[in-house]
């Protein structure tokens, strides 16, 4: 059940910092990701929003009283060639299992279908079973897996694709 006071909206002031914070705190506690990861999230999200084009890109926050408790983005800059890139998907642990993640993902996928993107892809890593379940429930399939350290820590990286 989704909390009644949650609002899915676009950018709000502080969104970049808050989404970076949510990622850093969660992934440090669960996976020992460090400074490199937090800086990567903040830098890449800032670049994305700095070049944001509403005709190709999407960005949503899950907010309670304008405080960000989750977010998701669709980077459509290379959608014609590679597909739309789903990125920076996170929900505050306080709101886990309350439907907020599903709402955010639904907004992102509706956006992609409306734009007639041929596919959506995302990078994640082995061990995030709740997220994987949500991806697979929505039709994503793992197409690639390898050991890597693109987030600053060695993990089994996975690429999931949803053909639209």
C-alpha positions in Angstrom: 0.0 0.0 0.0 1.4 3.4 -1.0 1.5 6.0 1.7 -1.3 8.5 1.1 0.9 11.5 1.4 3.5 10.4 -1.2 3.6 12.5 -4.4 5.4 11.5 -7.5 6.7 14.7 -9.2 9.7 16.0 -11.1 12.6 17.9 -9.9 12.4 19.6 -6.5 15.2 21.7 -4.9 17.7 19.4 -3.1 16.8 16.4 -5.3 20.4 15.8 -6.5 21.9 15.8 -3.1 19.1 13.8 -1.5 19.2 11.1 -4.2 23.0 10.9 -3.9 22.6 10.6 -0.1 20.0 7.8 -0.4 22.3 5.9 -2.7 25.4 6.5 -0.6 23.8 5.6 2.7 22.1 2.4 1.5 24.9 1.1 -0.6 27.6 1.8 2.0 25.6 0.0 4.7 24.6 -3.0 2.5 27.6 -3.3 0.2 30.4 -1.1 1.6 30.4 1.2 -1.4 32.3 4.3 -0.5 33.2 7.9 -1.6 33.8 6.9 -5.2 30.3 5.7 -5.5 28.6 8.7 -3.9 30.7 11.1 -6.0 29.8 9.1 -9.1 26.1 9.2 -8.4 26.1 13.0 -7.6 28.3 13.9 -10.5 26.5 11.9 -13.2 23.0 12.9 -11.9 24.1 16.5 -11.9 25.4 16.2 -15.5 22.2 14.5 -16.6 19.9 17.2 -15.0 22.2 19.9 -16.4 21.5 18.7 -20.0 17.9 17.5 -19.3 15.7 17.5 -22.3 12.0 16.8 -21.5 11.4 15.5 -25.0 13.8 12.6 -24.4 14.5 12.4 -20.7 12.4 11.7 -17.6 13.1 12.4 -13.9 10.7 11.7 -11.1 11.0 12.0 -7.3 8.8 10.4 -4.6 8.2 13.1 -2.1 6.5 13.7 1.2 6.1 17.4 1.9 8.7 18.2 -0.8 11.3 15.9 0.9 12.7 13.4 -1.5 12.3 9.8 -0.4 13.0 8.2 -3.8 13.7 8.8 -7.4 14.2 7.4 -10.9 15.4 8.7 -14.2 15.2 7.8 -17.9 18.2 9.0 -19.9 17.0 9.0 -23.5 20.1 10.6 -25.1 21.0 7.4 -26.8 17.6 5.8 -27.0 17.6 5.5 -30.8 20.7 3.3 -30.7 20.9 1.6 -27.4 17.5 2.1 -25.8 16.5 4.4 -22.9 18.7 4.0 -19.8 16.9 3.7 -16.5 19.1 5.2 -13.8 19.3 6.4 -10.2 16.4 4.3 -9.0 16.2 4.4 -5.2 13.6 4.4 -2.5 14.2 5.3 1.1 14.4 2.2 3.3 11.6 3.8 5.5 9.3 3.4 2.5 10.3 -0.1 1.3 7.5 -2.6 0.6 4.9 0.2 0.4 4.5 0.4 -3.4 6.6 3.5 -3.9 9.2 1.7 -6.0 6.5 0.3 -8.2 5.0 3.8 -8.7 8.3 5.3 -9.7 9.0 2.4 -12.1 5.5 2.7 -13.6 6.0 6.4 -14.3 9.3 5.7 -16.0 8.0 2.9 -18.2 4.9 4.8 -19.2 7.2 7.7 -20.3 9.3 5.3 -22.4 6.2 3.7 -24.0 4.8 7.2 -24.8 8.1 8.1 -26.4 7.9 4.9 -28.4 11.4 3.8 -27.2 12.2 0.3 -28.5 13.8 -0.8 -25.3 14.8 0.2 -21.8 18.0 -1.0 -20.1 19.6 -0.7 -16.7 22.7 -1.8 -14.9 22.6 -3.4 -11.5 24.5 -6.1 -9.7 23.9 -9.6 -8.2 22.4 -9.6 -4.8 19.7 -6.9 -5.1 16.9 -9.5 -5.1 14.0 -7.2 -4.3 14.9 -4.9 -7.2 15.5 -7.8 -9.5 12.0 -9.2 -8.7 10.5 -5.8 -9.5 12.4 -5.6 -12.8 11.4 -9.1 -13.8 7.8 -8.6 -12.8 7.8 -5.7 -15.3 9.3 -7.7 -18.1 13.0 -7.0 -17.8 15.3 -9.8 -18.6 19.0 -10.2 -17.7 21.0 -10.2 -20.9 24.6 -9.8 -19.6 26.6 -10.5 -16.5 30.3 -10.1 -15.6 32.6 -9.2 -12.7 33.3 -5.5 -12.6 33.9 -2.4 -10.5 32.0 0.4 -12.3 30.7 1.5 -8.9 34.0 1.4 -7.2 33.6 -2.0 -5.6 34.0 -5.4 -7.2 30.5 -7.0 -7.8 28.9 -9.2 -10.4 27.4 -6.5 -12.7 24.2 -7.3 -14.6 22.5 -5.7 -17.5 18.7 -6.0 -17.7 16.7 -5.1 -20.8 13.0 -4.6 -21.4 11.9 -4.7 -25.0 8.9 -2.4 -25.6 
